[in-house]
Amino acid sequence: MSAELHPSIVALVALSANIASNHPNQGLCQIDKLKGYGVAREQIDAVIDIARHIRDEAAQKLDARFDEAYAAAMAPAGPAIQPDPFANIAVVEGGACCTPTPSGQTCC
């Protein structure tokens, strides 16, 4: 059985994906469709807020990973000591998959 989505949901998803992916069109073509489907401006604003938050959070995480790798690459070489395989135990930091947007919208 195929579950078809209402066109307004498809348009909201397309809008958010375009914004979150930094697509050059930014999903603006979806706005007229959403207005035509009677989607409230507040709902469109919430989708835009969430998409921008996800985009910005992803960019921050990528920048942080780059900064760590860059710092490691630029660090002076240490002494050549045989590493202890039991000393390198991974530690998971943080608990949430994301943080809420500044307006309080949740994206998880």
N, C-alpha and C positions, 0 to 999 in steps of 0.2 A: 504494500500500500504506500503510495506516495503522498507525503504531507506537503501541500503547497502553502506557501506563505502569502499572506495578504500583500498586495503591491505596496502598501504604505510601510510595512515592515521591511520589505526588500529595499525601498528607497531610504529608510532610516539606516539600515545596515550599510548600504552603498555610501551614504553621506559620511558615516563614521569611519568607514574603511578608507575613503579618499582623504579625509582629514588626518587620520592617524598615520597614513603612509606617506604623507607629504606629496600627494599626487598634485601635479600642476593645475588641474581643474578644480581641486579642493572640494569636489562634490556639489558645486553650485548648481549644476544641472538638476540635482535632486530637489532643490528648494521649491521650484514651481510645481513639481509633482506632488510634494508633500502638502503644499498649500491647497492644491486641487483635491487631494484626498481628505482635506479637512483636519489635518494634524495641527494641533495647537502649537503656537509659537513657543510656549514654555517647554513642550516636549522636544521640539527641535533644538531649543537652547540647551536642554539637558544632554542630548546626544552630542552636540558640538562640544560641550564642556568635558564630557567623559572622553571623547576621542582626542581632544587636545591634551588632556591630562595623561592619557596612555602614551601618546606620541612624545610628550615632554619627559615623562618618566623613563621611557625607553632610551631616549637620547642621553639623559643623565647617567643611566647605568652603563651605556656604551662608552661614554666619556670617562667614567670612573675606571672601567676595565682597561681602556687605552692608557690612562694615566699610570695605573699600576704596572702595566707591561713596559711602558716607557721608562718609568723609574727603575724597574728591574734591569732593563737593558743598559741604562746609563750608570748603574751602580758599579763601583770598583770591584774587580774580581777578588774573591776571597781565597783563602788558602785551599789547596787541593786536599780535602779531607774526605775519606770514604764516608758517604752518607749512611746513616742508620735507618733502615727501612721501617723500623718501628717508631721512629720519631716523627714520621710524616703522616699523622692521622688527620683526616679531613674533619673540619668543624663547620657545621652549618650555622650560619648567622641569620637573624631575622626570622619572622614567622609568617607575616602576611604576604600574599602574592602581590599586593599593590596597596597603595594608600588612597584615601579618598581625595577627590578633587578639592580645590580651595572653597568651592561652594557647598561641599559636603556630599556630593554625588559619589556613590560607590561604584567601582568598576569591576568588582569581583563577584 
